[in-house]
Protein backbone atom coordinates (compact mmCIF):
# COMPACT_ATOMS: atom_id res chain seq x y z
CA UNK A 1 0.00 0.00 0.00
CA UNK A 2 1.54 3.30 -1.00
CA UNK A 3 1.75 6.44 1.08
CA UNK A 4 -1.11 8.24 -0.70
CA UNK A 5 -3.65 5.46 -0.10
CA UNK A 6 -2.58 5.15 3.54
CA UNK A 7 -3.07 8.88 4.05
CA UNK A 8 -6.50 8.79 2.43
CA UNK A 9 -7.67 5.87 4.58
CA UNK A 10 -6.28 7.32 7.81
CA UNK A 11 -7.81 10.73 7.06
CA UNK A 12 -11.22 9.19 6.42
CA UNK A 13 -11.17 6.94 9.46
CA UNK A 14 -9.92 9.63 11.82
CA UNK A 15 -12.24 12.33 10.51
CA UNK A 16 -15.27 10.05 10.50
CA UNK A 17 -14.62 8.73 14.00
CA UNK A 18 -14.07 12.17 15.51
CA UNK A 19 -17.13 13.68 13.82
CA UNK A 20 -19.41 10.76 14.74
CA UNK A 21 -18.11 10.82 18.32
CA UNK A 22 -18.73 14.54 18.67
CA UNK A 23 -22.23 14.19 17.25
CA UNK A 24 -22.96 11.29 19.63
CA UNK A 25 -21.70 13.49 22.48
CA UNK A 26 -24.11 16.26 21.47
CA UNK A 27 -26.97 13.75 21.38
CA UNK A 28 -25.97 12.48 24.83
CA UNK A 29 -25.86 16.01 26.23
CA UNK A 30 -29.39 16.58 24.88
CA UNK A 31 -30.57 13.52 26.81
CA UNK A 32 -31.00 11.18 23.84
CA UNK A 33 -29.91 7.54 23.83
CA UNK A 34 -27.00 6.33 21.76
CA UNK A 35 -28.19 5.38 18.28
CA UNK A 36 -25.78 3.06 16.46
CA UNK A 37 -27.32 3.73 13.03
CA UNK A 38 -26.94 7.47 13.44
CA UNK A 39 -23.34 7.01 14.59
CA UNK A 40 -22.57 4.76 11.60
CA UNK A 41 -24.27 7.16 9.18
CA UNK A 42 -22.20 10.08 10.53
CA UNK A 43 -19.05 7.96 10.44
CA UNK A 44 -19.45 6.76 6.86
CA UNK A 45 -20.84 10.00 5.42
CA UNK A 46 -18.28 12.34 6.96
CA UNK A 47 -15.49 9.76 6.66
CA UNK A 48 -16.19 9.42 2.94
CA UNK A 49 -16.19 13.19 2.59
CA UNK A 50 -12.85 13.39 4.40
CA UNK A 51 -11.41 10.67 2.13
CA UNK A 52 -12.41 12.73 -0.89
CA UNK A 53 -10.91 15.92 0.58
CA UNK A 54 -7.68 14.16 1.49
CA UNK A 55 -7.41 12.69 -2.00
CA UNK A 56 -8.05 16.08 -3.59
CA UNK A 57 -5.54 17.80 -1.32
CA UNK A 58 -2.80 15.24 -2.01
CA UNK A 59 -3.48 15.40 -5.74
CA UNK A 60 -3.25 19.18 -5.69
CA UNK A 61 0.01 19.09 -3.69
CA UNK A 62 1.62 16.59 -6.06
CA UNK A 63 0.56 18.73 -9.02
CA UNK A 64 2.16 21.83 -7.47
CA UNK A 65 5.43 19.97 -6.84
CA UNK A 66 5.85 19.19 -10.53
C-alpha positions as CSV (number, residue, x, y, z in Angstrom):
1,X,0.0,0.0,0.0
2,X,1.5,3.3,-1.0
3,X,1.7,6.4,1.1
4,X,-1.1,8.2,-0.7
5,X,-3.7,5.5,-0.1
6,X,-2.6,5.2,3.5
7,X,-3.1,8.9,4.0
8,X,-6.5,8.8,2.4
9,X,-7.7,5.9,4.6
10,X,-6.3,7.3,7.8
11,X,-7.8,10.7,7.1
12,X,-11.2,9.2,6.4
13,X,-11.2,6.9,9.5
14,X,-9.9,9.6,11.8
15,X,-12.2,12.3,10.5
16,X,-15.3,10.0,10.5
17,X,-14.6,8.7,14.0
18,X,-14.1,12.2,15.5
19,X,-17.1,13.7,13.8
20,X,-19.4,10.8,14.7
21,X,-18.1,10.8,18.3
22,X,-18.7,14.5,18.7
23,X,-22.2,14.2,17.3
24,X,-23.0,11.3,19.6
25,X,-21.7,13.5,22.5
26,X,-24.1,16.3,21.5
27,X,-27.0,13.8,21.4
28,X,-26.0,12.5,24.8
29,X,-25.9,16.0,26.2
30,X,-29.4,16.6,24.9
31,X,-30.6,13.5,26.8
32,X,-31.0,11.2,23.8
33,X,-29.9,7.5,23.8
34,X,-27.0,6.3,21.8
35,X,-28.2,5.4,18.3
36,X,-25.8,3.1,16.5
37,X,-27.3,3.7,13.0
38,X,-26.9,7.5,13.4
39,X,-23.3,7.0,14.6
40,X,-22.6,4.8,11.6
41,X,-24.3,7.2,9.2
42,X,-22.2,10.1,10.5
43,X,-19.0,8.0,10.4
44,X,-19.5,6.8,6.9
45,X,-20.8,10.0,5.4
46,X,-18.3,12.3,7.0
47,X,-15.5,9.8,6.7
48,X,-16.2,9.4,2.9
49,X,-16.2,13.2,2.6
50,X,-12.9,13.4,4.4
51,X,-11.4,10.7,2.1
52,X,-12.4,12.7,-0.9
53,X,-10.9,15.9,0.6
54,X,-7.7,14.2,1.5
55,X,-7.4,12.7,-2.0
56,X,-8.0,16.1,-3.6
57,X,-5.5,17.8,-1.3
58,X,-2.8,15.2,-2.0
59,X,-3.5,15.4,-5.7
60,X,-3.2,19.2,-5.7
61,X,0.0,19.1,-3.7
62,X,1.6,16.6,-6.1
63,X,0.6,18.7,-9.0
64,X,2.2,21.8,-7.5
65,X,5.4,20.0,-6.8
66,X,5.9,19.2,-10.5
